[in-house]
Structures are given as C-alpha cells and as structure tokens.
Amino acid sequence: MIEIKNVSKWYGTFRVLDDCSMAIAKGEVVVICGPSGSGKSTLIKCVNGLEPFTKGEITVDGISVGARSTNLPKLRSRIGMVFQNFELFPHMTAADNIVLAQQKVLGRGAEEARAKAQELLARMGLSEQAAKFPAQLSGGQQQRVAIARALAMDPIAMLFDEPTSALDPEMITEVLDVMVKLAEEGMTMAVVTHEMGFARRVAHRVVFMDQGAIVEDATKADFFGKPRSERAQLFLSKILTH
Amino acid sequence: MGVYNWNWSILFKEPYLGWIISGFGNTILIALLAWAIAFPLGSVIGILRTVENRVLRLAATTYVEIFRNIPLLVQMFLWYFVVPELLPADWGRWVKRDLPYPQFITVVLCLGLYTAARVAEQVRSGIEAIPRGQRNAGLAMGLTPTQVYRHVLIPVAYRTIIPPLTSDFLGVFKNSSLALTIGVLELTAQSRQIEEYTFAAFEAFAVATVLYCLVTGLVIAIMRVVETRTRIVGAITVGG
C-alpha cells in the first residue's frame, strides 16, 4: 500500500532523512519511534507530500507522491492524517470541521456530509460535542474530532504524527482507545509515537529511527523481545523505565 | 492679548454651513472610495506575500515597500504633478484636460494605493500568525492551496486583524485631509476657508474636529460590533 524507497532529504547540507526504505502493507499497523529529531515526523509527512524529499521514491497505492504529474490534493484526500496539535479549524464547529473537505474535496452534498459527521462523532463518543468549537473541547476530544475528520474522507490509510504527545496523561487513553479500535478494524496505519503500550497491543511492526535513518524495522515480537540494535535498546531502556 | 469673540452662530450661516456640509461630504466620499480600493487591493497583495510562488511574492513585497516608504504627501504630489508628465503624450493630455474632477480622483487613487500597502501588511501578518500546521491540515485532507486560503487561512486571519484594520480604516478619514494640498475642498480645507473669511478659527476647526471624531467614533463602534459578531468562540481575547 505504502512504499518508501531510498528516500533522502537535505535541509541545505543537513541530512534529515538518510536513505530510508520501508513498506506498509494493506491492513498493517506500523509504529515509528525514535528520539526527537530523528526524522520520524518528516518521514511520515513525506508520505502525503506535505514535506518534499530530495531523493528516492514514495508510492501510495501505486501512485508516486513525488512525481510532478501526480494530482497531490486527490492523493492526499485518500490518506488521512492526524497531527500532534490536532489542527482543528478554530472558526468551525466540530461538525463543520468534519464536513468541510467532504463537500469541497469529495463533492458530497450537505446532508450526506453532515450525516457522515454525526455518525463518526457518535463512533468517537462525541455526539454531544458536534456544535461546539474546538476551543470548547478538551485536548482528547479535539484529537478524536480530528480523527473523525480524517476518517470522513474514507481513507485507504491513516498517518498519525505523534497523536498523543500534546495530551494530558488522562486524555491519552481515550485517543489511544479510538486508535486501537481502528487498528482492529483493519485500517492501514503508520503511527509516529512513543506509546510503547500501543505498539505492543496493535502494531504489526515497529520501525526505529535515529539521525534520519531507519535503524531497525522489526516485527513487534522481535523489537520488544530479541536482541536488536544498541541504539534502539538504549532508547527503549530510557522510555520504558517510567 | 485681547478677548476672543466667540461666534458659534457663524457656523450655521450661509455660505459657511454649506461649505462645512460639502467639505464633510467630500471627506466621507474620499475616504470610502479610497477604502474601496485599499481593502480589496491590499487583501490581494497581502495574500500574495504569503504564497509559495516567489515571483508573485516579490511583486507584492515591492509594492508594499514602495507605497509605505514614501511619505503620503510626497505621493500625493507625485501623482498630481509628476505622473501625468510621465504618461504617453496622449494620455497625459487627456489627464490634464479631460479627466473630470482631476484632484478628487488623484486623491482617491493616491490614498487608496497607499492604504492598500498598509492593509496588505495587516493581512500578511494575520496569515503568518496562523501556525503552519493549519495549512498542513487543510492540504492533508485534499484541499487545494486556494481552498486552504479560502476556507481556513483567510477566515481566521481577518478575524485576527480586525483591530489593526480598524486603525487603517480610520487612517483614510484622517489622511484624506491631505487632499487640501492639491486643492480638494474637503472638511479641513473648508474649515480653513471659513477661518480665512471670518477669522473664527476656533469655531471653524472645532467643528472639523467634532465631525472627524464623530465619524471615527462611528467607525470604531461598527468595527467593535463586527469584531464581536465574528469572534471565534473560546478564542483568547484581550480586553473584550
């Protein structure tokens, strides 16, 4: 479904991504972790073309992200993305946030889009919050609205860029629960996160990055069990002590 | 120093009352027409200053730097005395001979183009104040860059910049007084004329002051309502 082949990216002379290759099959859940500044967010943003890359190729469902001929908006509309800071549009209600792209990108009618928004909000346990504005919602609620907003486009895959990093501890669970459910329903997911509990529960594979390079790409069992790269060990020992 | 002879009644006598009314009318008309140029033009230029395309951005930046760095009064003289000479001969002749209300049109154009540069800066700062993530979120769901501006960036930016835009809107009323330098009889010019005819300087300029304050007060009140009506629910507000 998603193939990343030998992708490199430089900011001037600074190499942010160093020859990264990985693939995500349909229905697969891949967790990407690593120390901050290791390039994980950049890599995931390359997948839907929010970040350009200097070398290599990324294809999503057979379509090349970097090719000039690619209709990027159309491709992006098929890949859902959830951000660290939610990025709900502050001047729109929760429901309107979910309706916007359905109408403007997919061309759905107002009624259909609204019904879809209600259905998704209900799934997120947020039916009551439909008419509220982002600033009136808690962080956890905002992030669930953001997930609903992405799902409204009926995406073929979902990208999560540190979806729980900006949340208070008690709100992390409500967001992770939604993501676990999504994973169990068979959604193709790439998740940048430090939530190793989540990785243990639903990830098929764990990718570990450091200094722009993919250091380890292992099945969940291997990553948490068998010996692995020194850097990944060090990283795990640091984040798992707490 | 002698005793000043107050004579407020002079203001209600003809021709002085008529002068005040026509001067006030001209001031309002100049300001509104200049704003009608400044707001849309400034919006476009401000938006262009934030787009990816380098050529468009450079063009917009050049405009802003030219129009906000030359004193308004100098711009007024340039438009009125210099530009007609620089035009192709036929056009120059037309401007000098056949253009109706040449001073008035010059003032409106000059003030509009100058204020557009200021509006552009407000719009640019309003857009740039929006975190990058908002743009990314819009793009990620498949909106085109134009749609991101239309539905996300612009609605938020304009709400943010209502207070500074109000200042610029007030600016066109106050700056319209410079029109007197090229002979447009707006409110300030008429007050001066009344002063010259009657020596009632205090009365003449008092009425001008009060009228300017009335208009600006009205503008501020209207903009407050606009600001309250469009306020983003739950957004942090100062003063309120």
Interface residues (C-beta under 8 A of the other chain):
Chain A: K45 N48 L50 P73 K74 R76 S77 R78 I79 G80 M81 F83 Q84 N85 E87 L88 F89 P90 H91 L100 A101 K104 V105 L106 F133 P134 A135 Q136 A146 R149 A150 M153
Chain B: P131 G133 Q134 N136 A137 G138 L139 A140 M141 G142 L143 T144 Q147 H151 V152 P155 V156 R159 I232 V233 G234 A235
